[in-house]
Structure formats: C-alpha cells, structure tokens
Amino acid sequence: MGQLSNKRRPIIIANWKLNGTTAFVSDLLDGITEQWFGVHQAEVVVCPAFIHLAQAVNEHLAHSNVALGAQDCSQFEEGAYTGDVSAEMLHDIGCQYVIVGHSERRRFYSESDAQVAKKFDLVHQSMMTPILCVGETQEQREAGKTLDVIKRQVGAALDYCGVEKLARSVVAYEPLWAVGTGVTATPDQAQEVHAFIRELLGPVGQAVRIVYGGSVKANNAETLFAEPDIDGALVGGAALKADDFIEICKAAEL
Ligand SMILES: O=C(CO)COP(=O)(O)O
C-alpha cells in the first residue's frame, strides 16, 4: 500500500459500536490476538464499548501488540456530567486512542463541530491519539458539497487545536452513505477526499494517517489500501468477526 512510498505506518481500527457481551468480547479478542502476534507492519486497534474496556486490557491486550481505543469521550474534563466518561479516565484504564466525531454521534446525539473539537483537544491533553471522523451525507455528495463539508469538519479541529495537534492524530474519512450500508466508496472517491484532507493539513499532512471507513470488507480492503493516501481503515460490521477483521489487517501489509 501507500506505506512503502510515504513511510506512514498503516493502521486498522475496529469500531465495535453498541455490540457484545463479556463472553462475545472475550472470544473476539482471543480470535484477534491469536492471529495477530509478533511484529507487523500494520498497527491494529480495537474499540469496544466503555464497559468492556477494562476487561479487554486486563484479560487480553496487556501483553499483546493490539492497542486499545474508546469510541467516544466526554467534552468535559470532570464534574457533574452524569453518564459521561472523560478522556483522562480512558487514559487511566489503558486506552491509547479515542474516536471523536463519529457520524453516529453527530447524527443521533447532535454533536456539533465545536463539541467534537473540544473532545479532540481533551484526548490530546490526556496523552492519547484522537481518531477524528469526518464525512458527508448522500445529499451533500449529490449537491457537490463533499469537499466543503470535509473542510468545515477538519477546519473546526484545526481552528480550535492548531495544526500541531492535528499532526499527532488520525483522521478517518467515513462518508455517511457508506457506513453500515454495504455500499463502499470506490477507491477513486475515497482517494480524492483523502488527498484533499492531506492538503488541508499543509506540510504536516504528509505524516498524518488518514483512514477510510464505510463498509470495508476483506474483499474490498486491498484495492482501497492500494491508493496512495489511504493509510488503513476504520471498520464496523466486518470487525465483529475475528477472521474477517484479520483479513483486512493483512491486506494493509501487502
Ligand atoms: O462506522 C464505521 C466504522 O466507524 C463503518 O461501519 P461499517 O464498516 O459497518 O460500514
């Protein structure tokens, strides 16, 4: 993949969303860690639900080469915010990554660009790496507004946090029309937006890993990863089966 020419380490991130019991998570993590040990070119991250993070790190990941991430964090540092989980709590429990601004958070919980930017900043303050999700709706794409939407979403984090923090982050391009729909962006469509995001970031853009998400499967991962600006994937449905997920991870190493 692009890795060879640009020296960015590929990264494959599993977003398990609202799925799993302790038994399911145990089986899935066993399946992943049994197949992903030793030295690999690609970095692998799993993002279980909050309630399974401690189990994941204590029972499975502590001595593995699979990193732990969370699916979200609070926009507040601490205090009277019932139900929230702070970035610092996630760091304390062993997370290295936190997804912020996922389209499902923006859509179902009306998260704004400003809230996402606050979360993005707090993840950095807590010494973890944010995975900033951006992406357009079908309607916005049809209206020719894709790049405007991406510019606004990336710009909100850039304005609030500065380019130095963006340089130490992962950006995930997830077009909403491809998330959970079985419709994947073509490699050309994804590449166009990835190249645009890299350009928006200026000189530091060359070092930032930009991953694609939206119906990534074992049978389409390889062609996506062959694009020069696609550095890996953020995987939903196909990350719920260890064998399928590992196939995608392997495709990032070709
Ligand atoms: O939202 C996603 C990952 O964050 C993508 O989900 P699917 O892979 O199920 O389309």
The ligand as an ORCA input file, in Angstrom:
! r2SCAN-3c Opt
* xyz 0 1
  O     -18.824      3.420     11.050
  C     -17.953      2.644     10.710
  C     -16.726      2.498     11.477
  O     -16.597      3.516     12.413
  C     -18.123      1.808      9.494
  O     -19.081      0.856      9.751
  P     -19.296     -0.337      8.693
  O     -17.916     -0.929      8.439
  O     -20.218     -1.280      9.371
  O     -19.853      0.303      7.471
*
